[in-house]
Amino acid sequence: MKIMSVNAGSSSLKFQLLRMPEELEIASGIVERIGNNNAEFTLKFNGEKFVSKDLVILDHSVAVDLVINSLIEHKVIETLDEIQGVGHRVVQGGELFKDSVIIDDEVVLKIASLNDLAPLHNPAHIIGINAFRKILPNVVQVAVFDTTFHQTMPAENYLYAVPYEWYEKHGVRKYGAHGTSHQYVSQEAIKRLGNKENSKIIVCHIGNGASITAVLDGKSVDTSMGLTPLEGIPMGTRSGNIDPSIFQLMNKKEGYSLEKTLNELNKSSGYLGVSGVSHDSRDIIAAAEQGNKRAQLALDIQSKRIADYIASYYVLLGGLDALVFTAGIGENSKELRLNVCKRLEVLGIEIDEEKNNSRGDKEISKDTSKVKIWVIPTNEEVMIARDVIRLGNFKK
Ligand code: AMP
Protein backbone atom coordinates (compact mmCIF):
# COMPACT_ATOMS: atom_id res chain seq x y z
CA MET A 1 0.00 0.00 0.00
CA LYS A 2 1.21 3.52 -0.83
CA ILE A 3 1.08 6.24 1.80
CA MET A 4 2.17 9.86 1.35
CA SER A 5 3.92 11.68 4.16
CA VAL A 6 3.71 15.47 3.84
CA ASN A 7 5.45 18.41 5.50
CA ALA A 8 4.03 21.72 4.31
CA GLY A 9 5.87 24.95 5.15
CA SER A 10 4.83 28.49 4.33
CA SER A 11 6.53 28.40 0.92
CA SER A 12 7.51 24.76 0.57
CA LEU A 13 5.98 21.31 0.35
CA LYS A 14 8.07 18.27 1.17
CA PHE A 15 6.76 14.78 0.61
CA GLN A 16 7.72 11.16 0.68
CA LEU A 17 5.72 8.32 -0.85
CA LEU A 18 6.20 5.12 1.13
CA ARG A 19 5.37 1.51 0.54
CA MET A 20 3.74 0.28 3.74
CA PRO A 21 3.88 -1.78 5.84
CA GLU A 22 7.36 -2.49 4.40
CA GLU A 23 8.36 1.10 5.29
CA LEU A 24 10.24 1.59 2.05
CA GLU A 25 10.64 4.92 0.29
CA ILE A 26 9.22 4.83 -3.24
CA ALA A 27 9.79 8.47 -4.12
CA SER A 28 10.35 11.78 -2.38
CA GLY A 29 10.63 15.42 -3.27
CA ILE A 30 10.16 19.05 -2.47
CA VAL A 31 8.50 22.06 -4.05
CA GLU A 32 10.28 25.23 -2.97
CA ARG A 33 9.46 28.94 -3.28
CA ILE A 34 5.70 28.37 -3.63
CA GLY A 35 4.01 31.72 -4.28
CA ASN A 36 6.74 32.84 -6.67
CA ASN A 37 7.33 32.53 -10.37
CA ASN A 38 10.74 30.97 -9.82
CA ALA A 39 9.57 27.95 -7.87
CA GLU A 40 11.59 24.75 -8.03
CA PHE A 41 10.48 21.13 -7.90
CA THR A 42 12.77 18.22 -7.13
CA LEU A 43 11.62 14.62 -7.43
CA LYS A 44 13.78 11.71 -6.31
CA PHE A 45 12.82 8.34 -7.66
CA ASN A 46 14.64 5.13 -8.58
CA GLY A 47 18.02 6.60 -7.64
CA GLU A 48 17.48 9.52 -10.02
CA LYS A 49 16.85 13.19 -9.30
CA PHE A 50 14.57 15.27 -11.55
CA VAL A 51 14.75 19.04 -11.05
CA SER A 52 12.38 21.56 -12.66
CA LYS A 53 13.26 25.24 -12.23
CA ASP A 54 11.59 28.62 -12.74
CA LEU A 55 8.08 27.28 -12.34
CA VAL A 56 5.07 29.47 -11.69
CA ILE A 57 3.48 27.94 -8.60
CA LEU A 58 1.15 30.43 -7.02
CA ASP A 59 -0.20 28.34 -4.18
CA HIS A 60 -0.04 24.97 -2.45
CA SER A 61 -2.91 23.52 -4.53
CA VAL A 62 -0.87 24.08 -7.66
CA ALA A 63 2.12 22.49 -5.91
CA VAL A 64 0.09 19.40 -4.92
CA ASP A 65 -1.23 19.12 -8.49
CA LEU A 66 2.32 19.28 -9.78
CA VAL A 67 3.52 16.61 -7.36
CA ILE A 68 0.69 14.21 -8.19
CA ASN A 69 0.95 14.77 -11.96
CA SER A 70 4.68 14.25 -11.95
CA LEU A 71 4.30 11.02 -9.95
CA ILE A 72 1.99 9.81 -12.72
CA GLU A 73 4.23 11.18 -15.48
CA HIS A 74 7.29 9.39 -14.07
CA LYS A 75 5.20 6.24 -13.61
CA VAL A 76 5.74 6.23 -9.85
CA ILE A 77 1.99 5.64 -9.71
CA GLU A 78 -0.44 4.93 -12.51
CA THR A 79 -3.52 6.58 -11.03
CA LEU A 80 -4.38 8.76 -8.04
CA ASP A 81 -6.25 5.86 -6.42
CA GLU A 82 -2.97 4.19 -5.59
CA ILE A 83 -2.33 6.74 -2.82
CA GLN A 84 -4.36 5.24 0.00
CA GLY A 85 -3.55 7.65 2.76
CA VAL A 86 -1.83 10.95 3.46
CA GLY A 87 -0.14 11.90 6.72
CA HIS A 88 0.53 15.55 7.47
CA ARG A 89 3.18 16.74 9.87
CA VAL A 90 1.77 19.45 12.14
CA VAL A 91 4.16 21.29 14.46
CA GLN A 92 1.76 22.36 17.20
CA GLY A 93 -1.09 20.29 18.62
CA GLY A 94 -1.19 22.09 21.98
CA GLU A 95 -3.17 20.23 24.62
CA LEU A 96 -5.95 19.57 22.10
CA PHE A 97 -4.27 16.58 20.49
CA LYS A 98 -2.93 13.76 22.65
CA ASP A 99 -2.59 11.50 19.62
CA SER A 100 -2.53 11.73 15.84
CA VAL A 101 -5.99 12.17 14.35
CA ILE A 102 -7.99 11.64 11.16
CA ILE A 103 -8.53 15.04 9.60
CA ASP A 104 -12.02 16.47 9.18
CA ASP A 105 -13.31 20.07 9.17
CA GLU A 106 -13.37 20.23 12.96
CA VAL A 107 -9.76 19.07 13.22
CA VAL A 108 -8.70 21.77 10.76
CA LEU A 109 -10.46 24.41 12.90
CA LYS A 110 -8.76 23.08 16.04
CA ILE A 111 -5.34 23.22 14.36
CA ALA A 112 -6.10 26.81 13.30
CA SER A 113 -7.07 27.67 16.89
CA LEU A 114 -3.44 26.91 17.85
CA ASN A 115 -1.97 29.35 15.32
CA ASP A 116 -0.81 31.75 18.07
CA LEU A 117 1.44 29.00 19.47
CA ALA A 118 3.03 28.25 16.07
CA PRO A 119 2.42 31.30 13.87
CA LEU A 120 4.89 30.29 11.18
CA HIS A 121 3.99 26.61 11.00
CA ASN A 122 0.33 25.79 11.70
CA PRO A 123 -1.15 28.17 9.07
CA ALA A 124 1.17 26.64 6.46
CA HIS A 125 0.20 23.09 7.48
CA ILE A 126 -3.49 24.00 7.06
CA ILE A 127 -2.84 25.29 3.55
CA GLY A 128 -1.10 21.99 2.74
CA ILE A 129 -3.87 19.91 4.32
CA ASN A 130 -6.58 21.79 2.42
CA ALA A 131 -4.72 21.38 -0.86
CA PHE A 132 -4.44 17.60 -0.40
CA ARG A 133 -8.05 17.29 0.77
CA LYS A 134 -9.16 19.11 -2.38
CA ILE A 135 -7.18 16.92 -4.74
CA LEU A 136 -7.64 13.62 -2.89
CA PRO A 137 -11.11 14.09 -1.29
CA ASN A 138 -11.78 10.39 -0.73
CA VAL A 139 -8.42 9.51 0.76
CA VAL A 140 -7.90 9.26 4.51
CA GLN A 141 -5.78 12.15 5.78
CA VAL A 142 -4.13 12.06 9.18
CA ALA A 143 -2.53 14.87 11.19
CA VAL A 144 0.58 13.83 13.10
CA PHE A 145 1.74 16.40 15.63
CA ASP A 146 5.28 17.21 16.77
CA THR A 147 3.88 17.77 20.25
CA THR A 148 1.77 14.69 21.03
CA PHE A 149 4.69 12.50 22.08
CA HIS A 150 5.46 15.04 24.80
CA GLN A 151 1.91 15.17 26.14
CA THR A 152 2.93 12.53 28.70
CA MET A 153 5.20 14.98 30.54
CA PRO A 154 4.11 15.54 34.14
CA ALA A 155 2.99 19.05 35.13
CA GLU A 156 6.11 19.74 37.18
CA ASN A 157 8.13 19.32 33.97
CA TYR A 158 5.90 21.20 31.53
CA LEU A 159 4.84 24.16 33.67
CA TYR A 160 6.91 27.32 33.92
CA ALA A 161 7.15 28.98 37.33
CA VAL A 162 5.17 31.99 36.14
CA PRO A 163 1.69 33.20 37.21
CA TYR A 164 -0.56 30.15 36.86
CA GLU A 165 -3.23 32.19 35.05
CA TRP A 166 -0.85 32.51 32.08
CA TYR A 167 -1.19 28.77 31.62
CA GLU A 168 -4.92 28.68 32.31
CA LYS A 169 -5.81 31.63 30.07
CA HIS A 170 -3.23 31.41 27.32
CA GLY A 171 -1.72 27.93 27.41
CA VAL A 172 1.72 29.17 28.48
CA ARG A 173 3.60 25.91 29.12
CA LYS A 174 6.21 23.68 27.57
CA TYR A 175 4.94 21.69 24.55
CA GLY A 176 8.22 20.47 23.08
CA ALA A 177 8.85 19.58 19.44
CA HIS A 178 10.45 16.94 17.18
CA GLY A 179 8.11 14.47 18.93
CA THR A 180 7.79 12.21 15.89
CA SER A 181 11.55 11.89 15.69
CA HIS A 182 12.01 11.32 19.43
CA GLN A 183 9.29 8.67 19.34
CA TYR A 184 10.71 6.85 16.30
CA VAL A 185 14.27 6.86 17.62
CA SER A 186 13.34 5.86 21.18
CA GLN A 187 11.21 2.98 19.85
CA GLU A 188 14.21 1.77 17.84
CA ALA A 189 16.40 2.03 20.94
CA ILE A 190 13.88 0.08 23.04
CA LYS A 191 13.95 -2.73 20.44
CA ARG A 192 17.76 -2.79 20.69
CA LEU A 193 17.48 -3.02 24.47
CA GLY A 194 15.47 -6.23 23.96
CA ASN A 195 12.19 -4.48 24.85
CA LYS A 196 13.48 -3.98 28.37
CA GLU A 197 10.83 -2.82 30.84
CA ASN A 198 11.18 0.64 32.35
CA SER A 199 13.84 1.53 29.81
CA LYS A 200 15.64 4.83 30.36
CA ILE A 201 16.65 6.61 27.19
CA ILE A 202 17.84 10.09 26.29
CA VAL A 203 17.43 11.09 22.64
CA CYS A 204 19.52 13.96 21.27
CA HIS A 205 17.91 15.17 18.05
CA ILE A 206 20.62 17.55 16.86
CA GLY A 207 19.95 19.10 13.49
CA ASN A 208 19.59 22.70 12.46
CA GLY A 209 16.85 22.68 15.07
CA ALA A 210 17.82 20.63 18.11
CA SER A 211 16.11 19.14 21.14
CA ILE A 212 16.76 16.54 23.80
CA THR A 213 14.15 14.25 25.34
CA ALA A 214 14.09 12.01 28.39
CA VAL A 215 12.10 8.86 27.58
CA LEU A 216 11.00 6.60 30.43
CA ASP A 217 9.44 3.27 29.45
CA GLY A 218 8.68 4.62 25.97
CA LYS A 219 7.09 7.86 27.17
CA SER A 220 8.46 11.38 27.01
CA VAL A 221 8.89 12.73 30.54
CA ASP A 222 10.80 15.90 29.72
CA THR A 223 12.13 17.70 26.68
CA SER A 224 14.30 20.72 26.06
CA MET A 225 12.11 22.73 23.66
CA GLY A 226 9.37 24.76 25.27
CA LEU A 227 6.37 26.86 24.36
CA THR A 228 8.21 27.26 21.06
CA PRO A 229 11.34 25.68 19.56
CA LEU A 230 13.44 28.57 20.86
CA GLU A 231 13.94 27.06 24.30
CA GLY A 232 16.63 24.52 25.13
CA ILE A 233 20.09 24.14 23.66
CA PRO A 234 21.70 26.57 21.18
CA MET A 235 21.04 25.56 17.54
CA GLY A 236 22.00 26.68 14.04
CA THR A 237 20.48 30.13 14.46
CA ARG A 238 18.50 29.86 17.72
CA SER A 239 19.93 30.91 21.07
CA GLY A 240 18.30 28.27 23.26
CA ASN A 241 17.81 29.31 26.90
CA ILE A 242 18.58 32.89 27.83
CA ASP A 243 17.71 35.28 30.62
CA PRO A 244 14.57 37.10 29.36
CA SER A 245 15.94 40.33 30.89
CA ILE A 246 18.01 40.54 27.70
CA PHE A 247 14.85 41.87 26.01
CA GLN A 248 14.85 44.91 28.27
CA LEU A 249 18.58 45.54 27.98
CA MET A 250 18.56 45.38 24.17
CA ASN A 251 15.58 47.72 24.13
CA LYS A 252 17.38 50.24 26.35
CA LYS A 253 20.76 50.01 24.63
CA GLU A 254 19.79 49.53 20.97
CA GLY A 255 16.09 50.46 20.89
CA TYR A 256 15.22 46.91 19.82
CA SER A 257 11.50 46.10 19.84
CA LEU A 258 10.25 42.80 21.29
CA GLU A 259 9.90 41.46 17.74
CA LYS A 260 13.41 42.52 16.74
CA THR A 261 15.06 40.81 19.73
CA LEU A 262 12.92 37.70 19.29
CA ASN A 263 13.86 37.59 15.64
CA GLU A 264 17.58 37.88 16.52
CA LEU A 265 17.23 35.08 19.06
CA ASN A 266 15.56 32.85 16.46
CA LYS A 267 17.49 33.77 13.33
CA SER A 268 20.85 35.34 14.24
CA SER A 269 21.98 33.43 17.34
CA GLY A 270 23.27 29.92 18.03
CA TYR A 271 26.14 28.78 15.80
CA LEU A 272 25.66 31.76 13.51
CA GLY A 273 25.55 34.39 16.24
CA VAL A 274 28.49 33.14 18.29
CA SER A 275 30.79 32.20 15.40
CA GLY A 276 29.85 34.91 12.91
CA VAL A 277 30.71 32.22 10.31
CA SER A 278 27.59 30.24 9.42
CA HIS A 279 24.56 28.42 10.80
CA ASP A 280 25.77 25.17 9.22
CA SER A 281 27.73 22.81 11.44
CA ARG A 282 29.99 21.70 8.58
CA ASP A 283 31.21 25.29 8.07
CA ILE A 284 31.68 25.79 11.80
CA ILE A 285 33.66 22.57 12.21
CA ALA A 286 35.87 23.49 9.23
CA ALA A 287 36.43 27.01 10.59
CA ALA A 288 37.25 25.67 14.08
CA GLU A 289 39.78 23.24 12.57
CA GLN A 290 41.46 26.18 10.89
CA GLY A 291 41.84 27.88 14.27
CA ASN A 292 38.78 30.14 14.31
CA LYS A 293 38.26 30.59 18.07
CA ARG A 294 34.69 31.83 17.90
CA ALA A 295 33.69 28.86 15.75
CA GLN A 296 35.20 26.53 18.39
CA LEU A 297 33.40 28.49 21.08
CA ALA A 298 30.06 28.09 19.27
CA LEU A 299 30.59 24.31 19.21
CA ASP A 300 31.73 24.18 22.83
CA ILE A 301 28.81 26.25 24.13
CA GLN A 302 26.37 23.92 22.39
CA SER A 303 28.10 20.72 23.56
CA LYS A 304 28.30 22.01 27.11
CA ARG A 305 24.58 22.77 27.14
CA ILE A 306 23.72 19.40 25.60
CA ALA A 307 25.78 17.70 28.32
CA ASP A 308 23.96 19.78 30.96
CA TYR A 309 20.60 18.49 29.71
CA ILE A 310 21.82 14.90 29.56
CA ALA A 311 23.14 15.09 33.12
CA SER A 312 19.89 16.58 34.34
CA TYR A 313 17.77 13.96 32.53
CA TYR A 314 20.04 11.20 33.87
CA VAL A 315 18.97 12.27 37.35
CA LEU A 316 15.33 12.66 36.30
CA LEU A 317 15.27 9.12 34.85
CA GLY A 318 17.20 7.68 37.79
CA GLY A 319 19.94 6.27 35.55
CA LEU A 320 20.32 5.64 31.86
CA ASP A 321 20.27 2.61 29.53
CA ALA A 322 20.97 4.37 26.27
CA LEU A 323 22.01 7.75 24.92
CA VAL A 324 21.02 8.17 21.28
CA PHE A 325 22.17 10.74 18.71
CA THR A 326 20.06 11.50 15.66
CA ALA A 327 19.27 14.13 12.93
CA GLY A 328 21.71 15.91 10.60
CA ILE A 329 24.41 16.76 13.13
CA GLY A 330 23.76 13.96 15.61
CA GLU A 331 24.03 11.36 12.84
CA ASN A 332 26.95 12.89 10.96
CA SER A 333 29.17 14.88 13.29
CA LYS A 334 31.66 12.72 15.16
CA GLU A 335 33.06 15.98 16.57
CA LEU A 336 29.76 16.90 18.25
CA ARG A 337 29.26 13.41 19.71
CA LEU A 338 32.80 13.32 21.10
CA ASN A 339 32.59 16.86 22.48
CA VAL A 340 29.36 15.99 24.32
CA CYS A 341 30.26 12.51 25.58
CA LYS A 342 33.70 13.51 26.88
CA ARG A 343 31.90 15.80 29.32
CA LEU A 344 29.80 12.90 30.64
CA GLU A 345 32.43 10.33 31.62
CA VAL A 346 31.67 10.87 35.30
CA LEU A 347 28.24 9.27 34.62
CA GLY A 348 29.83 6.15 33.17
CA ILE A 349 29.08 7.30 29.62
CA GLU A 350 32.17 6.22 27.66
CA ILE A 351 32.47 6.87 23.95
CA ASP A 352 34.72 4.68 21.77
CA GLU A 353 36.54 7.13 19.51
CA GLU A 354 37.28 4.57 16.82
CA LYS A 355 33.67 3.40 16.56
CA ASN A 356 32.58 7.03 16.66
CA ASN A 357 34.66 7.76 13.56
CA SER A 358 32.81 5.29 11.36
CA ARG A 359 29.58 6.27 9.60
CA GLY A 360 25.97 5.13 9.73
CA ASP A 361 23.66 3.45 12.21
CA LYS A 362 25.92 2.08 14.93
CA GLU A 363 26.86 1.64 18.56
CA ILE A 364 29.65 4.02 19.59
CA SER A 365 30.10 3.19 23.27
CA LYS A 366 33.09 1.36 24.74
CA ASP A 367 32.45 -2.17 25.98
CA THR A 368 33.08 -0.87 29.50
CA SER A 369 30.52 1.95 29.20
CA LYS A 370 27.63 1.70 31.68
CA VAL A 371 25.41 3.34 29.11
CA LYS A 372 24.94 2.29 25.48
CA ILE A 373 25.62 5.13 23.06
CA TRP A 374 23.96 4.76 19.67
CA VAL A 375 23.67 6.70 16.45
CA ILE A 376 20.19 5.92 15.08
CA PRO A 377 19.05 7.75 11.93
CA THR A 378 15.66 9.33 12.47
CA ASN A 379 12.75 8.71 10.12
CA GLU A 380 9.84 11.06 10.75
CA GLU A 381 8.19 10.09 7.45
CA VAL A 382 7.93 6.43 8.46
CA MET A 383 6.52 7.42 11.83
CA ILE A 384 3.87 9.55 10.09
CA ALA A 385 2.99 6.74 7.65
CA ARG A 386 2.72 4.28 10.57
CA ASP A 387 0.11 6.54 12.15
CA VAL A 388 -1.84 6.77 8.89
CA ILE A 389 -1.97 2.97 8.85
CA ARG A 390 -2.85 2.74 12.55
CA LEU A 391 -5.70 5.24 12.34
CA GLY A 392 -6.83 4.56 8.77
CA ASN A 393 -8.26 1.15 9.64
CA PHE A 394 -6.93 -0.42 6.45
CA LYS A 395 -7.84 -3.96 5.60
CA LYS A 396 -4.78 -6.17 5.72
P1 AMP B 1 18.81 18.62 9.87
O1 AMP B 1 18.16 19.88 10.38
O2 AMP B 1 18.52 17.41 10.69
O3 AMP B 1 18.61 18.41 8.40
O4 AMP B 1 20.40 18.85 10.03
C1 AMP B 1 21.07 19.88 9.37
C2 AMP B 1 22.45 20.03 9.99
O5 AMP B 1 23.17 18.79 9.81
C3 AMP B 1 23.30 21.12 9.34
O6 AMP B 1 23.89 21.93 10.35
C4 AMP B 1 24.37 20.33 8.63
O7 AMP B 1 25.59 21.01 8.60
C5 AMP B 1 24.50 19.10 9.51
N1 AMP B 1 25.24 18.05 8.83
C6 AMP B 1 24.87 17.33 7.74
N2 AMP B 1 25.89 16.50 7.36
C7 AMP B 1 26.93 16.71 8.22
C8 AMP B 1 28.25 16.19 8.36
N3 AMP B 1 28.70 15.25 7.54
N4 AMP B 1 29.02 16.64 9.39
C9 AMP B 1 28.54 17.58 10.23
N5 AMP B 1 27.30 18.14 10.16
C10 AMP B 1 26.51 17.71 9.16
Boltz pocket constraint, residues with backbone or C-beta under 6 A from the ligand:
constraints:
  - pocket:
      binder: B
      contacts: [[A, 206], [A, 207], [A, 208], [A, 209], [A, 236], [A, 279], [A, 280], [A, 281], [A, 282], [A, 283], [A, 327], [A, 328], [A, 329], [A, 332], [A, 333]]
      max_distance: 6.0
